[in-house]
Amino acid sequence: MADSVKVRIFGQEYNITGDKTPEEIEKIASYVDEKMKLIAKVAGGGSVSGVPALTCLNIAEEYFDVLSRLDRLRAEHEKVLNESRQYAHTMEETKDSYVKAREQMDKMKAERQNEQNARRDLEKKCAEYENSIFDLQMENIQLKSELEKMNQSGLSARTDSTDGKDNKEK
């Protein structure tokens, strides 16, 4: 059990023992003393015997106001707690969505890179084919040129031989 604390409330001394520290007991006693003095002052020259009852009523009113405020604060706290849970849930969903989007984006980047590589390969093959076609066209031109030369040589030889026959007949 704690030591007894001597306090003065509304001009009377009391020895109070409790679970609180001596400083807390003195603070509470001082509060009650101030309330009683204030009520006595407000009540004017009325009966001193009514001051304790009015002080009790006044402190009880403060107590119930505090309880009411505490209930409102608890309700607000619960509301904030629920909103916080919802925000945390939304944040987790957003995080998961971000991770999935990031994975999808990375996959798309890899696919794009593969497509670019395939395109480069196709462009390279296309260039090779174009070069082959060009080479074939050049070879074709040369062969046509040779064929024309051969045809012209053959025509000249025929013409010469035909001219010779014609000359013999004449």
C-alpha positions as CSV (number, residue, x, y, z in Angstrom):
1,M,0.0,0.0,0.0
2,A,1.2,3.5,-0.8
3,D,2.1,6.2,1.7
4,S,-0.6,8.5,2.9
5,V,-0.6,11.9,1.2
6,K,-1.9,15.0,3.1
7,V,-3.9,17.3,0.8
8,R,-6.1,20.4,1.4
9,I,-9.5,20.6,-0.4
10,F,-11.7,23.6,0.2
11,G,-10.0,24.5,3.5
12,Q,-10.1,21.0,5.0
13,E,-7.2,18.6,5.3
14,Y,-7.4,15.0,4.2
15,N,-5.0,12.1,4.4
16,I,-5.4,10.1,1.1
17,T,-3.9,6.8,0.3
18,G,-4.3,5.1,-3.2
19,D,-2.7,3.4,-6.1
20,K,-1.5,6.6,-7.6
21,T,1.8,8.3,-7.0
22,P,1.8,11.1,-4.4
23,E,2.2,13.7,-7.2
24,E,-0.9,12.3,-9.0
25,I,-2.9,12.4,-5.8
26,E,-1.9,16.0,-5.1
27,K,-2.8,16.9,-8.7
28,I,-6.3,15.4,-8.4
29,A,-6.8,17.0,-5.0
30,S,-5.7,20.4,-6.4
31,Y,-8.2,20.0,-9.3
32,V,-11.1,19.3,-6.9
33,D,-10.1,22.2,-4.7
34,E,-10.0,24.6,-7.6
35,K,-13.4,23.4,-8.8
36,M,-14.9,23.8,-5.4
37,K,-13.5,27.4,-5.0
38,L,-14.7,28.3,-8.5
39,I,-18.2,27.0,-7.8
40,A,-18.3,28.7,-4.4
41,K,-17.3,32.0,-6.2
42,V,-19.9,31.6,-8.9
43,A,-22.6,30.5,-6.5
44,G,-22.0,33.7,-4.5
45,G,-22.9,33.9,-0.9
46,G,-25.0,30.7,-0.9
47,S,-24.6,27.8,1.4
48,V,-21.2,26.2,1.7
49,S,-22.8,22.8,2.2
50,G,-24.1,22.9,-1.4
51,V,-20.6,23.4,-2.9
52,P,-19.5,19.8,-2.7
53,A,-22.7,18.5,-4.4
54,L,-22.4,21.1,-7.1
55,T,-18.7,20.3,-7.6
56,C,-19.5,16.6,-7.8
57,L,-22.2,17.4,-10.4
58,N,-19.8,19.6,-12.4
59,I,-17.0,17.0,-12.3
60,A,-19.5,14.3,-13.3
61,E,-20.6,16.4,-16.2
62,E,-17.0,16.8,-17.3
63,Y,-16.5,13.1,-16.9
64,F,-19.5,12.2,-19.1
65,D,-18.5,14.8,-21.6
66,V,-15.0,13.1,-21.7
67,L,-16.6,9.7,-22.0
68,S,-18.8,10.9,-24.9
69,R,-15.7,12.4,-26.6
70,L,-13.8,9.2,-26.0
71,D,-16.6,7.2,-27.6
72,R,-16.5,9.6,-30.6
73,L,-12.7,9.2,-30.8
74,R,-13.0,5.5,-30.6
75,A,-15.5,5.5,-33.4
76,E,-13.3,7.8,-35.5
77,H,-10.3,5.6,-34.6
78,E,-12.2,2.5,-35.8
79,K,-13.2,4.4,-39.0
80,V,-9.6,5.5,-39.6
81,L,-8.4,2.0,-38.8
82,N,-10.8,0.5,-41.3
83,E,-9.8,3.1,-43.9
84,S,-6.2,2.3,-43.3
85,R,-6.9,-1.4,-43.8
86,Q,-8.7,-0.6,-47.1
87,Y,-5.8,1.7,-48.2
88,A,-3.3,-1.0,-47.3
89,H,-5.3,-3.6,-49.2
90,T,-5.6,-1.2,-52.2
91,M,-1.9,-0.5,-51.9
92,E,-1.2,-4.3,-52.0
93,E,-3.5,-4.7,-55.0
94,T,-1.7,-1.8,-56.7
95,K,1.7,-3.2,-55.9
96,D,0.6,-6.6,-57.3
97,S,-0.8,-4.9,-60.4
98,Y,2.4,-3.0,-60.8
99,V,4.5,-6.1,-60.5
100,K,2.3,-7.9,-63.1
101,A,2.4,-4.9,-65.4
102,R,6.2,-4.7,-65.0
103,E,6.5,-8.4,-65.8
104,Q,4.3,-8.0,-68.8
105,M,6.3,-5.0,-70.0
106,D,9.5,-7.0,-69.6
107,K,8.0,-9.9,-71.5
108,M,6.9,-7.5,-74.3
109,K,10.4,-5.9,-74.4
110,A,11.9,-9.4,-74.8
111,E,9.3,-10.2,-77.5
112,R,10.1,-6.9,-79.3
113,Q,13.8,-7.7,-79.1
114,N,13.2,-11.1,-80.6
115,E,11.0,-9.6,-83.3
116,Q,13.7,-7.0,-84.1
117,N,16.3,-9.7,-84.3
118,A,14.1,-11.7,-86.6
119,R,13.5,-8.6,-88.7
120,R,17.2,-8.0,-88.9
121,D,17.8,-11.6,-90.0
122,L,15.0,-11.3,-92.6
123,E,16.5,-8.0,-93.9
124,K,19.9,-9.6,-94.1
125,K,18.4,-12.6,-96.1
126,C,16.5,-10.2,-98.3
127,A,19.7,-8.3,-99.0
128,E,21.4,-11.5,-99.8
129,Y,18.6,-12.5,-102.1
130,E,18.6,-9.1,-103.8
131,N,22.4,-9.5,-104.3
132,S,21.9,-13.0,-105.7
133,I,19.1,-11.7,-108.0
134,F,21.4,-8.8,-109.1
135,D,24.2,-11.3,-109.8
136,L,21.8,-13.5,-111.8
137,Q,20.5,-10.4,-113.7
138,M,24.1,-9.4,-114.5
139,E,24.9,-13.0,-115.6
140,N,21.6,-13.0,-117.7
141,I,22.7,-9.7,-119.3
142,Q,26.1,-11.1,-120.1
143,L,24.6,-14.3,-121.5
144,K,22.2,-12.3,-123.7
145,S,25.0,-10.2,-124.9
146,E,27.0,-13.3,-125.8
147,L,24.0,-14.8,-127.4
148,E,23.5,-11.7,-129.5
149,K,27.1,-11.7,-130.5
150,M,26.8,-15.4,-131.4
151,N,23.6,-14.7,-133.3
152,Q,25.2,-11.8,-135.1
153,S,28.2,-13.9,-135.9
154,G,26.0,-16.6,-137.1
155,L,24.0,-14.2,-139.2
156,S,27.1,-12.7,-140.7
157,A,28.4,-16.2,-141.4
158,R,25.1,-17.1,-143.0
159,T,24.9,-13.9,-144.9
160,D,28.5,-14.5,-146.0
161,S,27.7,-18.0,-147.0
162,T,24.4,-16.9,-148.6
163,D,26.3,-14.1,-150.4
164,G,28.8,-16.7,-151.6
165,K,26.1,-18.9,-153.0
166,D,24.4,-16.1,-154.6
167,N,27.7,-15.1,-156.2
168,K,28.3,-18.6,-157.4
169,E,24.9,-18.7,-159.0
170,K,25.3,-15.5,-160.8
